[in-house]
Amino acid sequence: MSCGVRDWSAGYVSTASGFESKASLSALWSGRYHPWTMKPFELLLIAALVTSACAQTPAPSKEVEAVYPEARALYLDLHQNPELSSHETQTAAKLAGRLRTLGYEVTEHVGGAGVVAILKNGSGPTVMLRTELDALPVEEKTGLPYASKVHAKDDSGHDVPVMHACGHDLHMASLVGAAAIMAHSRETWHGTLMLIGQPAEESIGGAKRMIDDGLFQRFPKPDAGVALHVGNTLPAGQVGITPGIYNTNSDAIKITIYGKGGHGSAPHTTIDPIVIAARTILTLQTINAREVRPGEMAVVTVGYIHAGERENIIPDQAELGLTVRTYKDEVRKQVLAAIARISKAEAEAGGAPREPLVERVAGTDAVYNDPTLAARLRDPLEATIGRDNVIATGPITPSEDYAYFVEQGIPSFYFSLGGADPEKYAQARAAGTMLPSNHSPLFAPDVDRALHTGITAEVAVLRKLLNASTEELRTLTGAKAQGN
């Protein structure tokens, strides 16, 4: 089955697992999805889903085609050479070099590895387009011919594999492609285009560091901001618009539980912090089940527990690492208070010699999409990528620190970019399963479809905003909704 999207390489079609010959696409129909073994209804369902996923996908424009080869080459380079948060030296240099070549006034090392590129084109509004620079400590297992094999030292000095498992390589390539088109078509817009390459998004901190380094004092403060994120929740070729709350508040919590160490064969002479930690982990899961009002969103995940070195030694302390996600501020306060209360109560119940230390080590508010701005930008997206490819989507549970820019009073439009191969997306939906998510070692966007769409969408949105008056954009609030 084909989506009617043009072949990007003669005789081959791009899929989430790389380039496959057209003849080999039948291999997608394996196992329970083989056409000879499927029920007619299942075949019809998948056909309908594929058709829906690929509805009205326009052919890429000539201006996108003109910049696409270099954008794709950059994507491959970045994918094979990822860098960890706060260590994006070469990544930032590559981005800065390409933008400088296009005629942008480029400043590097803003808030660390941050890049700011300015292109002035007469009077008019200032519009910001932001991309992230960093990758994750994840070992890539996609099997792609351009898979990352990079290892690096993390901040603790440990050797870790590194992968662009969250799509930031595709974000950067989209930005550079859009930047090239905007530089070559100044007659289609007016004002100031401000491009941001932000470090350390994954570790939540890069946006704040750039702001603290004078981002909006040293450079023009934007009248509107734009960003996107690619994922497998939509098929490649589509974008999602979420007015209002786009994602979640995020809080990273570290709990240090204190005990009394000793010999593993004589637990009665100790106070075991691992046992206290185990009880704490289980009780924390009752916050959602028994304290947060049904229907409200809250996630409390214990991502790690560090304790002890040997099996026959009871340690003096144990450490838990939590991520907490919420939509509403009042729920956020309730959950954080419950975590502190439960941690202290379980420590007291276990006879701990002192209260546990409960620390909020990182966090960010939810990203808020100005509803008026989101409504205004639907039209240019529908006009360029097709009405059926612009989808209304609800808030998602991941978080990210673009919220720091919104908090500076910048009305913003943060939208979702489909990354899933449409045929595999349709198969997964028919089976009731999910494709690999961001942060998975198997995450692999359908690069050609997604990158074409990302460039097209960014250019459409930027032109719409840069053809508005400054006064028009300044009527937008940029503020987070009260009570959310």
C-alpha positions as CSV (number, residue, x, y, z in Angstrom):
1,M,0.0,0.0,0.0
2,S,1.3,3.5,-0.8
3,C,0.4,6.9,0.5
4,G,0.9,8.6,-2.8
5,V,3.9,10.5,-1.5
6,R,6.6,10.8,-4.1
7,D,9.6,8.5,-4.0
8,W,12.6,10.4,-2.6
9,S,15.1,7.9,-4.0
10,A,14.6,6.2,-7.3
11,G,13.2,2.7,-6.8
12,Y,13.1,3.2,-3.0
13,V,10.7,4.4,-0.4
14,S,11.7,5.8,3.0
15,T,10.4,3.9,6.0
16,A,11.0,4.2,9.7
17,S,13.7,1.5,9.4
18,G,15.5,3.2,6.5
19,F,15.2,3.0,2.7
20,E,13.5,-0.1,1.4
21,S,13.0,-1.2,-2.1
22,K,9.4,-0.9,-3.3
23,A,9.4,-4.6,-3.9
24,S,10.3,-5.3,-0.3
25,L,7.5,-3.2,1.2
26,S,5.4,-6.4,1.2
27,A,7.6,-7.5,4.0
28,L,5.7,-5.0,6.2
29,W,2.8,-7.4,6.1
30,S,4.4,-10.0,8.3
31,G,2.9,-12.2,11.0
32,R,-0.7,-11.5,11.7
33,Y,-0.7,-8.7,9.2
34,H,0.1,-10.9,6.1
35,P,-2.6,-10.1,3.5
36,W,-3.3,-13.8,2.8
37,T,-4.0,-14.6,6.5
38,M,-5.9,-11.5,7.5
39,K,-9.6,-11.3,7.7
40,P,-11.1,-9.0,5.1
41,F,-12.3,-6.6,7.8
42,E,-8.8,-6.2,9.2
43,L,-7.5,-5.5,5.7
44,L,-10.2,-2.9,5.1
45,L,-9.5,-1.3,8.5
46,I,-5.8,-0.9,7.8
47,A,-6.5,0.4,4.3
48,A,-8.8,3.0,5.7
49,L,-6.3,4.0,8.4
50,V,-3.5,4.4,5.8
51,T,-5.7,6.4,3.5
52,S,-6.7,8.7,6.4
53,A,-3.1,9.0,7.5
54,C,-2.0,10.1,4.1
55,A,-5.1,12.1,3.0
56,Q,-4.5,15.1,0.7
57,T,-0.7,15.2,1.2
58,P,0.4,17.9,-1.3
59,A,3.5,17.4,-3.3
60,P,6.5,19.3,-1.8
61,S,6.9,22.8,-3.2
62,K,9.9,23.7,-5.4
63,E,11.4,25.9,-2.7
64,V,11.3,23.0,-0.2
65,E,12.8,20.7,-2.8
66,A,15.6,23.2,-3.4
67,V,16.8,23.2,0.2
68,Y,15.9,19.6,1.1
69,P,19.1,17.8,0.1
70,E,21.2,19.9,2.4
71,A,18.6,19.7,5.2
72,R,18.6,15.9,4.9
73,A,22.4,15.7,4.9
74,L,22.5,17.8,8.1
75,Y,20.0,15.4,9.6
76,L,22.1,12.4,8.8
77,D,25.2,14.1,10.2
78,L,23.5,15.1,13.4
79,H,21.9,11.7,13.9
80,Q,25.3,10.0,13.6
81,N,27.1,12.5,15.8
82,P,24.8,13.3,18.8
83,E,25.9,15.1,21.9
84,L,24.6,15.1,25.5
85,S,22.9,18.0,27.2
86,S,25.3,20.9,28.0
87,H,28.0,19.3,25.8
88,E,26.6,20.3,22.4
89,T,29.8,21.9,21.2
90,Q,30.0,20.5,17.7
91,T,26.2,20.5,17.2
92,A,26.0,24.2,18.0
93,A,28.9,24.9,15.7
94,K,27.3,23.1,12.8
95,L,24.0,24.9,13.2
96,A,25.8,28.3,13.6
97,G,27.9,27.7,10.6
98,R,25.0,26.9,8.3
99,L,23.0,29.9,9.5
100,R,25.9,32.2,9.1
101,T,26.4,31.0,5.5
102,L,22.7,31.9,4.8
103,G,23.3,35.5,5.8
104,Y,22.1,35.4,9.4
105,E,23.8,37.4,12.1
106,V,24.9,34.6,14.5
107,T,25.9,34.7,18.1
108,E,27.2,31.6,19.8
109,H,27.8,30.5,23.4
110,V,24.6,32.1,24.7
111,G,23.8,30.4,28.0
112,G,26.4,27.7,27.3
113,A,26.2,26.2,23.8
114,G,23.2,28.3,22.8
115,V,23.0,29.8,19.3
116,V,21.0,32.9,18.3
117,A,20.7,33.8,14.6
118,I,19.0,37.1,13.5
119,L,17.8,38.0,10.0
120,K,16.4,41.5,9.7
121,N,14.1,42.3,6.8
122,G,12.7,45.8,7.3
123,S,10.1,46.9,9.8
124,G,7.7,44.5,11.3
125,P,7.3,42.0,14.2
126,T,10.0,39.9,15.7
127,V,9.3,36.1,15.5
128,M,11.3,33.4,17.2
129,L,11.7,29.8,16.0
130,R,13.4,27.5,18.4
131,T,15.1,24.1,18.1
132,E,16.9,21.9,20.7
133,L,20.5,20.8,20.3
134,D,20.9,17.9,22.7
135,A,20.6,14.1,22.6
136,L,20.0,11.4,25.2
137,P,22.1,8.7,26.9
138,V,20.3,5.9,25.0
139,E,21.9,3.1,22.9
140,E,20.4,3.2,19.4
141,K,18.9,-0.2,18.3
142,T,17.1,0.9,15.2
143,G,19.4,-1.0,12.8
144,L,19.5,2.0,10.5
145,P,22.5,2.4,8.3
146,Y,23.1,5.8,9.8
147,A,22.5,4.7,13.4
148,S,24.5,6.5,16.1
149,K,27.4,4.5,17.5
150,V,28.6,7.4,19.7
151,H,29.7,7.0,23.3
152,A,30.5,9.9,25.6
153,K,31.2,10.7,29.2
154,D,28.1,12.0,31.1
155,D,28.3,14.6,33.9
156,S,29.2,11.8,36.4
157,G,32.1,10.6,34.3
158,H,30.3,7.4,33.2
159,D,30.7,6.2,29.6
160,V,27.2,6.1,28.1
161,P,25.8,5.6,24.6
162,V,24.3,8.6,22.9
163,M,21.4,8.8,20.5
164,H,19.0,11.5,19.2
165,A,16.1,9.4,20.6
166,C,13.8,12.5,20.9
167,G,14.0,13.8,17.3
168,H,16.1,17.0,18.0
169,D,18.2,16.2,14.9
170,L,15.0,16.4,12.8
171,H,14.0,19.6,14.6
172,M,17.4,21.2,13.7
173,A,17.3,20.0,10.1
174,S,13.8,21.5,9.8
175,L,14.9,24.8,11.2
176,V,17.8,25.1,8.8
177,G,15.7,24.2,5.8
178,A,13.1,26.8,6.8
179,A,15.9,29.3,7.5
180,A,17.2,28.8,4.0
181,I,13.8,29.4,2.4
182,M,13.1,32.5,4.5
183,A,16.5,33.9,3.6
184,H,16.0,33.3,-0.1
185,S,12.4,34.7,-0.2
186,R,12.6,38.0,1.7
187,E,9.9,39.5,-0.6
188,T,7.3,37.2,1.1
189,W,7.7,38.6,4.6
190,H,8.9,41.6,6.7
191,G,10.3,42.1,10.2
192,T,12.9,40.2,12.2
193,L,13.4,36.4,12.2
194,M,15.1,35.1,15.3
195,L,16.3,31.5,15.3
196,I,17.3,29.9,18.6
197,G,19.4,26.7,19.0
198,Q,18.8,25.8,22.7
199,P,21.1,23.4,24.6
200,A,20.1,21.2,27.5
201,E,16.4,20.7,26.9
202,E,16.5,17.1,27.9
203,S,18.0,18.0,31.3
204,I,15.6,20.9,31.7
205,G,17.8,24.0,32.1
206,G,19.0,25.2,28.8
207,A,16.2,27.7,28.1
208,K,16.6,29.3,31.6
209,R,20.4,29.6,31.1
210,M,19.9,31.4,27.8
211,I,17.4,33.8,29.4
212,D,19.7,34.3,32.4
213,D,22.5,35.1,30.0
214,G,20.5,38.1,28.7
215,L,18.7,36.5,25.7
216,F,15.9,39.0,25.6
217,Q,18.1,42.0,26.6
218,R,21.0,41.3,24.2
219,F,18.6,40.5,21.3
220,P,15.1,41.6,20.3
221,K,12.3,40.2,22.5
222,P,10.0,38.3,20.2
223,D,6.4,39.2,19.6
224,A,5.6,35.5,19.0
225,G,7.4,32.2,19.3
226,V,7.2,28.9,17.4
227,A,8.5,25.4,18.1
228,L,7.6,21.9,17.1
229,H,8.2,18.3,18.3
230,V,8.3,15.2,16.2
231,G,6.8,11.9,17.5
232,N,5.1,8.7,16.5
233,T,1.7,9.7,17.9
234,L,0.8,11.1,14.4
235,P,1.8,9.7,11.0
236,A,4.4,11.6,9.0
237,G,2.8,14.2,6.8
238,Q,0.5,15.5,9.5
239,V,0.8,18.1,12.3
240,G,-1.2,18.5,15.5
241,I,-2.5,21.7,17.0
242,T,-3.2,21.9,20.8
243,P,-4.7,25.2,22.0
244,G,-4.0,26.0,25.6
245,I,-2.0,23.6,27.7
246,Y,0.2,21.6,25.4
247,N,2.1,19.3,27.9
248,T,2.7,18.9,31.6
249,N,4.3,20.6,34.5
250,S,7.4,18.6,35.3
251,D,9.2,18.1,38.7
252,A,12.3,16.0,39.3
253,I,12.4,14.9,42.9
254,K,15.3,13.3,44.8
255,I,14.5,11.5,48.1
256,T,17.4,10.5,50.3
257,I,16.3,8.0,53.0
258,Y,18.6,7.6,55.9
259,G,19.2,4.3,57.8
260,K,21.8,2.5,59.9
261,G,24.1,0.2,58.0
262,G,25.5,-3.1,59.0
263,H,26.0,-6.7,58.1
264,G,23.4,-8.3,55.8
265,S,23.3,-11.4,58.1
266,A,22.3,-9.3,61.1
267,P,19.5,-7.0,60.0
268,H,18.3,-6.6,63.6
269,T,21.3,-4.5,64.3
270,T,20.5,-2.1,61.4
271,I,17.8,0.2,60.1
272,D,17.5,-0.9,56.5
273,P,16.9,2.1,54.2
274,I,16.2,-0.2,51.3
275,V,13.2,-1.6,53.0
276,I,12.0,1.9,53.9
277,A,12.6,2.9,50.2
278,A,10.6,-0.1,49.0
279,R,7.6,0.8,51.2
280,T,7.9,4.4,50.1
281,I,7.8,3.5,46.4
282,L,4.6,1.4,46.9
283,T,2.9,4.0,49.0
284,L,3.7,6.8,46.5
285,Q,1.6,5.0,43.9
286,T,-1.5,5.5,46.1
287,I,-1.3,9.3,45.5
288,N,-2.9,8.9,42.1
289,A,-5.2,6.1,43.1
290,R,-6.5,7.6,46.4
291,E,-5.6,11.3,46.7
292,V,-5.9,12.9,43.3
293,R,-9.5,13.5,42.2
294,P,-10.6,11.0,39.5
295,G,-10.2,12.5,36.0
296,E,-7.4,14.8,37.0
297,M,-4.0,14.0,35.4
298,A,-1.0,13.2,37.6
299,V,1.9,10.9,37.1
300,V,4.4,9.8,39.9
301,T,7.1,7.6,38.5
302,V,10.1,6.4,40.5
303,G,12.8,6.2,37.8
304,Y,15.7,5.0,39.9
305,I,16.7,3.7,43.3
306,H,20.4,3.8,44.3
307,A,21.4,1.9,47.4
308,G,24.3,-0.3,48.5
309,E,27.3,-1.9,46.9
310,R,27.2,-5.5,48.0
311,E,24.6,-8.1,48.7
312,N,25.8,-8.7,52.3
313,I,26.0,-5.1,53.4
314,I,23.0,-3.1,54.5
315,P,23.8,0.5,53.5
316,D,23.4,3.7,55.5
317,Q,21.1,5.4,53.0
318,A,19.1,4.9,49.8
319,E,18.2,7.4,47.1
320,L,15.1,7.6,44.9
321,G,14.7,9.6,41.8
322,L,11.1,10.6,40.8
323,T,9.5,12.4,37.9
324,V,6.2,14.0,38.6
325,R,3.8,15.3,35.8
326,T,0.6,17.3,36.2
327,Y,-1.5,19.7,34.1
328,K,-3.0,21.9,36.9
329,D,-1.0,23.9,39.4
330,E,-3.3,22.9,42.3
331,V,-2.8,19.2,41.5
332,R,0.9,19.8,41.3
333,K,1.0,21.3,44.8
334,Q,-1.2,18.5,46.1
335,V,1.0,15.8,44.7
336,L,4.3,17.3,45.8
337,A,3.0,17.8,49.3
338,A,1.9,14.1,49.4
339,I,5.3,12.9,48.3
340,A,7.0,14.8,51.1
341,R,4.4,13.6,53.7
342,I,4.6,9.9,52.6
343,S,8.4,9.9,52.5
344,K,8.6,11.3,56.0
345,A,5.9,9.0,57.4
346,E,7.4,5.8,55.9
347,A,10.8,6.8,57.3
348,E,9.3,7.4,60.8
349,A,7.5,4.0,60.5
350,G,10.7,2.3,59.7
351,G,12.6,3.9,62.7
352,A,14.9,6.0,60.5
353,P,17.4,8.0,62.6
354,R,16.4,11.2,60.8
355,E,13.8,12.6,58.4
356,P,14.5,11.9,54.7
357,L,15.7,14.8,52.5
358,V,13.1,15.5,49.8
359,E,14.5,17.8,47.1
360,R,13.1,19.3,43.9
361,V,16.2,19.2,41.7
362,A,14.7,20.3,38.4
363,G,11.4,21.2,36.9
364,T,9.5,23.3,34.4
365,D,5.9,24.5,33.9
366,A,3.6,23.2,31.2
367,V,4.0,24.8,27.7
368,Y,1.0,27.0,27.0
369,N,-0.2,27.6,23.4
370,D,-1.9,31.0,23.0
371,P,-5.4,29.9,21.7
372,T,-5.8,32.9,19.4
373,L,-2.4,32.3,17.9
374,A,-3.1,28.6,17.4
375,A,-6.4,29.3,15.7
376,R,-4.7,31.9,13.4
377,L,-2.0,29.5,12.3
378,R,-4.3,26.7,11.3
379,D,-5.2,28.3,8.0
380,P,-1.6,28.5,6.6
381,L,-0.9,25.0,7.7
382,E,-4.0,23.6,6.0
383,A,-3.2,25.6,2.9
384,T,0.3,24.1,2.6
385,I,0.0,20.5,3.9
386,G,-3.7,19.8,3.4
387,R,-6.8,20.3,5.6
388,D,-7.0,16.6,6.6
389,N,-3.4,16.7,7.7
390,V,-3.9,19.4,10.4
391,I,-5.2,17.5,13.4
392,A,-6.7,18.8,16.7
393,T,-4.8,17.1,19.5
394,G,-5.0,17.0,23.2
395,P,-2.3,17.7,25.8
396,I,0.5,15.2,26.1
397,T,2.2,13.9,29.2
398,P,5.9,14.6,28.5
399,S,7.4,18.0,29.5
400,E,10.0,20.4,28.2
401,D,11.5,23.8,29.1
402,Y,10.1,25.9,26.2
403,A,7.8,27.0,29.0
404,Y,10.5,29.3,30.3
405,F,10.2,31.3,27.0
406,V,6.4,31.5,27.5
407,E,6.9,32.8,31.0
408,Q,8.8,35.7,29.6
409,G,5.5,36.9,28.0
410,I,6.1,35.5,24.5
411,P,2.8,34.3,23.0
412,S,3.7,30.9,21.5
413,F,2.7,28.2,19.1
414,Y,4.2,24.8,19.9
415,F,2.9,22.1,17.6
416,S,3.3,18.4,17.0
417,L,4.9,17.0,13.9
418,G,4.0,13.5,12.8
419,G,6.9,11.1,12.6
420,A,5.5,7.6,12.1
421,D,5.6,5.7,8.9
422,P,1.9,5.9,7.8
423,E,1.7,2.2,7.0
424,K,3.2,1.1,10.3
425,Y,1.1,3.7,12.1
426,A,-2.0,2.2,10.6
427,Q,-0.9,-1.4,11.4
428,A,-0.3,-0.4,15.0
429,R,-3.7,1.2,15.4
430,A,-5.4,-1.7,13.9
431,A,-3.6,-4.0,16.3
432,G,-4.2,-1.8,19.3
433,T,-0.4,-1.5,19.9
434,M,1.9,1.5,20.0
435,L,5.0,2.4,17.9
436,P,8.3,3.1,19.7
437,S,8.0,6.4,21.6
438,N,10.5,9.2,22.0
439,H,13.3,8.2,24.2
440,S,13.1,4.6,23.0
441,P,16.2,3.0,21.5
442,L,14.0,2.0,18.6
443,F,12.7,5.5,17.9
444,A,13.1,6.3,14.2
445,P,11.0,8.9,12.4
446,D,10.0,8.5,8.8
447,V,12.6,11.0,7.9
448,D,11.7,12.1,4.4
449,R,8.0,12.6,5.0
450,A,8.5,14.2,8.4
451,L,11.3,16.5,7.3
452,H,9.5,17.7,4.2
453,T,6.5,18.4,6.4
454,G,8.5,20.1,9.1
455,I,10.2,22.5,6.7
456,T,6.9,23.3,4.9
457,A,5.0,23.8,8.2
458,E,7.6,26.1,9.7
459,V,7.8,28.3,6.6
460,A,4.0,28.6,6.4
461,V,3.8,29.6,10.1
462,L,6.7,32.0,10.0
463,R,5.4,33.8,6.9
464,K,1.9,34.2,8.4
465,L,3.4,35.7,11.6
466,L,5.9,37.9,9.7
467,N,3.2,39.3,7.6
468,A,1.2,40.5,10.6
469,S,1.7,43.9,12.2
470,T,3.6,44.2,15.4
471,E,0.5,45.7,17.1
472,E,-1.6,42.7,16.0
473,L,0.7,40.2,17.6
474,R,1.1,42.3,20.7
475,T,-2.6,41.9,21.4
476,L,-2.0,38.3,22.2
477,T,-1.6,37.5,25.9
478,G,1.1,34.9,26.0
479,A,-0.1,34.1,29.5
480,K,-0.8,30.8,31.0
481,A,-4.5,30.2,31.7
482,Q,-5.6,31.0,35.2
483,G,-5.8,27.9,37.4
484,N,-3.9,25.6,35.0
